[in-house]
Amino acid sequence: MTTRIAIGRGVPGIYQAMAHLQGEVEKAAANAGVDGKLMELVKIRASQINGCAFCLDMHTHDAIGMGESPRRIFVLEAWREAELYTEQERAALALTESMTRIADAKDVPEDVYAEAVRVFTEEQYRVIAWAIITINAWNRIAVPSHSPLPDRSA
């Protein structure tokens, strides 16, 4: 694979601003009562769609560290077919797919939005939307940079 210019850390101020944004999203999620494992599923699903190996490696590792079942991660791409996910997780995953693929439909479909606002409070909806926005931004930093995977052999 061709070595590419690293977009992220090459401009430290912007990278730090992104990291700060991520921290604020995580803090807001905790304050809104959004489960950390749900947040990781959102990050994993968006990263699957965007083909971001770096983020997939990071967030599957983090999710398992939080106690997430490897089985649920293995079948996440086919979540609609598996009865392994809660009502909230299903709504968050549908929203993740819609927002990540927003160029296709030019909007979040009405049924996806309606289900999300049915199962989440306004505050939780906002936080999940910000989590989707943020992971998509991280994916767009890592993918064109060909960010290498960390060494996890230790």
Summary of the structure (lengths in Angstrom):
residues: 154
radius of gyration: 15.5
end to end distance: 24.2
largest distance: 46.6
contacts: 436
relative contact order: 0.19
helix: 73%
strand: 0%
